[in-house]
Each structure stands twice: as structure tokens, then as C-alpha cells.
Amino acid sequence: MIDYKQTKAPVNTITRDMSQLTDKVGNVYETVAIIAKRSNQIATTLKRELDAKLQDFSMPQEAIEETFENREQIEISRSYEQMPKPSLIATQEFIEDQLEYSAGSKDDMLKL
């Protein structure tokens, strides 16, 4: 599993030169599609990871109004909120040549 907390991706959005990004693929639309697909993969992975961590805190209760906030639960949520967005992580991975992609159908274009 990739540790997204150790990524070099910026936390805030920065302006990128699209001509430099498209040099590797040769097409703006394919570049954006590759980054978008990877971003969706990262977002799904992070959501599953966060849900698994927060599952430990869930208690079966009959009344929804009786929701208690746990300090550890809040800290976990905040750590995920402070991470770079999946699109920024995917863009950084693309720039650092950490993605393998190939021409083909839209479904199998990106491989890790």
C-alpha cells in the first residue's frame, strides 16, 4: 500500500504548465484522463482506509440522536482533511513518472 501521508504533493493547488505535463503523453485530454483516473483510485483507497479506521469507533445504538464525538476519531478525521487532495497526489505521481499507462480502451488505460 502506498503511504499517501508521505507524498511530496503540495497541500494547496498550484499552477502547472500544461505543455510540460502533456510532453509525456502528447495529448492534453489523455493527460487529464490519466490523472483523473488515478485521482479516483486514490480517493477510493483513502475513503476505504478512513472508513476502516472509523469503524472501530462505531457503536450500535438505537437512537441516532445519541452520537458521541470521540477525540481520537476527530484527530483521525483531521489528519485526512489536512492531506493533499487526491487530484494533487495524482498529478505529483504523474510528474514524478510513478504511473504506468498505455493506450487502449478507457477502462484499462492506467495500471499501477
Phi, psi and omega per residue, in radians:
M1 nan 2.460 -3.141
I2 -1.456 2.386 3.120
D3 -1.579 1.759 -3.088
Y4 -1.294 -0.241 3.111
K5 -1.324 -0.314 -3.125
Q6 -1.756 0.209 -3.096
T7 -1.233 2.711 3.103
K8 -1.612 0.129 -3.119
A9 -1.168 2.489 3.117
P10 -1.214 2.635 3.134
V11 -1.361 -0.605 3.130
N12 -1.797 2.680 3.125
T13 -1.176 2.364 3.075
I14 -2.185 2.750 -3.140
T15 -1.349 2.311 3.130
R16 -2.006 2.605 3.056
D17 -1.489 1.905 -3.071
M18 -1.105 -0.506 3.136
S19 -1.155 -0.591 3.080
Q20 -1.246 -0.654 3.127
L21 -1.190 -0.651 -3.074
T22 -1.447 -0.133 3.121
D23 -1.046 -0.621 -3.084
K24 -1.248 -0.648 -3.051
V25 -1.798 -0.624 3.139
G26 1.643 -0.039 -3.087
N27 -2.517 2.250 -3.119
V28 -1.079 -0.754 -3.056
Y29 -1.187 -0.693 3.096
E30 -1.176 -0.676 3.103
T31 -1.054 -0.829 3.135
V32 -1.128 -0.687 3.133
A33 -1.121 -0.715 3.127
I34 -1.111 -0.834 -3.132
I35 -1.136 -0.705 -3.136
A36 -1.138 -0.738 -3.136
K37 -1.135 -0.746 3.107
R38 -1.127 -0.680 3.116
S39 -1.062 -0.730 3.090
N40 -1.111 -0.685 3.104
Q41 -1.102 -0.774 -3.140
I42 -1.116 -0.787 -3.131
A43 -1.056 -0.725 3.124
T44 -1.132 -0.757 3.130
T45 -1.098 -0.800 3.141
L46 -1.126 -0.674 3.125
K47 -1.127 -0.765 3.107
R48 -1.092 -0.733 -3.133
E49 -1.110 -0.788 3.129
L50 -1.139 -0.763 3.118
D51 -1.062 -0.693 3.136
A52 -1.136 -0.700 3.127
K53 -1.205 -0.664 -3.116
L54 -1.379 -0.309 3.114
Q55 -1.077 -0.535 3.133
D56 -1.093 -0.448 -3.079
F57 -1.618 -0.179 -3.082
S58 -1.318 2.347 3.112
M59 -2.149 2.337 3.108
P60 -1.166 2.055 3.139
Q61 -2.275 2.571 3.130
E62 -1.446 -0.544 -3.113
A63 -1.780 2.105 3.134
I64 -1.195 -0.497 -3.113
E65 -1.133 -0.375 -3.088
E66 -1.593 1.078 3.122
T67 -1.705 2.173 3.141
F68 -1.832 2.419 3.107
E69 -1.667 2.258 -3.126
N70 -1.805 2.406 -3.105
R71 -1.073 -0.724 3.124
E72 -1.121 -0.675 3.119
Q73 -1.106 -0.721 3.118
I74 -1.148 -0.717 3.128
E75 -1.106 -0.724 3.111
I76 -1.097 -0.790 -3.141
S77 -1.093 -0.736 3.141
R78 -1.138 -0.665 3.140
S79 -1.110 -0.627 3.099
Y80 -1.290 -0.568 3.104
E81 -1.192 -0.531 -3.092
Q82 -1.472 -0.156 3.118
M83 -1.256 2.740 3.042
P84 -1.075 2.626 3.115
K85 -1.155 2.645 -3.129
P86 -0.960 -0.619 3.130
S87 -1.157 -0.610 3.106
L88 -1.251 -0.655 3.092
I89 -1.139 -0.777 -3.138
A90 -1.113 -0.704 3.106
T91 -1.122 -0.732 3.121
Q92 -1.120 -0.730 3.096
E93 -1.082 -0.685 3.123
F94 -1.127 -0.762 -3.138
I95 -1.128 -0.670 -3.103
E96 -1.489 0.178 3.128
D97 0.992 0.697 3.115
Q98 -1.658 -0.013 -3.121
L99 -1.883 2.460 3.004
E100 -1.911 2.241 -3.139
Y101 -2.484 2.757 -3.141
S102 -2.533 2.734 3.083
A103 -1.267 2.553 -3.124
G104 2.798 -2.681 3.124
S105 -1.233 2.808 -3.096
K106 -1.111 -0.515 -3.080
D107 -1.294 -0.551 -3.081
D108 -1.985 0.472 -3.081
M109 -1.274 -0.562 -3.034
L110 -1.978 2.266 3.104
K111 -2.247 2.534 3.086
L112 -2.001 nan nan
